[in-house]
C-alpha cells in the first residue's frame, strides 16, 4: 500500500505503520497526518489485522508538528488543525478494537509524544525519550496529552512535564509508568516482533472488549463498570474464541484463537 509520507504493511495479522519523514525527524505536516488517518481507517476495516505497530523511520519516532511548514501562515487556526488532523488520529487509535503497540525508536516530542501515549503499549529503545515541547513555543498540551499524562504519572508530574518542557529518558519513563518496557536499541525490533506475534495469535475479540472497558473506566464508577463487565462478558462468551479456549482447556492443548 503506497503512501507519500508513511510506510504501511500488513503481514500475518500484523499491521505496521511507519512515519516516514526521517529528514525532519518525522514531523507532522498536512500530508503526514492525512496519510496516518487514512491508514488507521484501513486498519479498522481490515478484519484480518489483529495488532498494529506504530513507529518512526530513522533516528526519531516523531518530533511533533513541522513548524517550518506552517511558519508563513500567521492566520492559521490551531483548533481547526486539531479538529481535522490530530484529534481524529488519537480517537482512531483509542477506538481500534485491537492492541496498538508503539515501537519508540527515538524522540517523541509534542504531538509525537501524544501519539506515543495514545498507544496501548510502548516498547522503547534505551536511546529514546519523550518531551512535551508545547510550552517552549507558548502553546498548551494537545492531541490528548492533557488526558494521558495525569492518568499515567499523576497530576504533579504531569504539571511538571507540561510547564517545564522537561525531557524524560526512556528509563525514567519506564520507572514512572509512561512506557511498558525499555530495551537496548539493537533489541527493539525483536522485542516488538515477539509481542506483536503474541497478539496476532491472541483472542482479539476479548482484547478489543477489554480495551473498551479500560477506556470507559476512566470516567465511570464501580456500579457502571460492573454493569459494563457483565455486558461485555456476554459478548465474549458468545465468541468462537471462547468456545475454542474452553475446548483447548478440556483437551489439554494450546488454543488456536482466530480473533472472532
HELIX and SHEET records of a PDB file:
HELIX    1   1 UNK A   22  UNK A   24  5                                   3    
HELIX    2   2 UNK A   30  UNK A   45  1                                  16    
HELIX    3   3 UNK A   67  UNK A   70  1                                   4    
HELIX    4   4 UNK A   78  UNK A   81  1                                   4    
HELIX    5   5 UNK A   82  UNK A   86  3                                   5    
HELIX    6   6 UNK A   87  UNK A   95  1                                   9    
HELIX    7   7 UNK A  111  UNK A  118  1                                   8    
HELIX    8   8 UNK A  134  UNK A  137  5                                   4    
HELIX    9   9 UNK A  145  UNK A  153  1                                   9    
HELIX   10  10 UNK A  155  UNK A  164  1                                  10    
HELIX   11  11 UNK A  170  UNK A  176  1                                   7    
HELIX   12  12 UNK A  185  UNK A  187  5                                   3    
HELIX   13  13 UNK A  188  UNK A  200  1                                  13    
HELIX   14  14 UNK A  204  UNK A  217  1                                  14    
HELIX   15  15 UNK A  222  UNK A  237  1                                  16    
HELIX   16  16 UNK A  240  UNK A  250  1                                  11    
SHEET    1   A 6 UNK A   6  UNK A  11  0                                        
SHEET    2   A 6 UNK A  14  UNK A  19 -1                                        
SHEET    3   A 6 UNK A  51  UNK A  56  1                                        
SHEET    4   A 6 UNK A  99  UNK A 104  1                                        
SHEET    5   A 6 UNK A 121  UNK A 125  1                                        
SHEET    6   A 6 UNK A 181  UNK A 183  1                                        
SHEET    1   B 3 UNK A 107  UNK A 109  0                                        
SHEET    2   B 3 UNK A 129  UNK A 131  1                                        
SHEET    3   B 3 UNK A 167  UNK A 169 -1                                        
END                                                                             
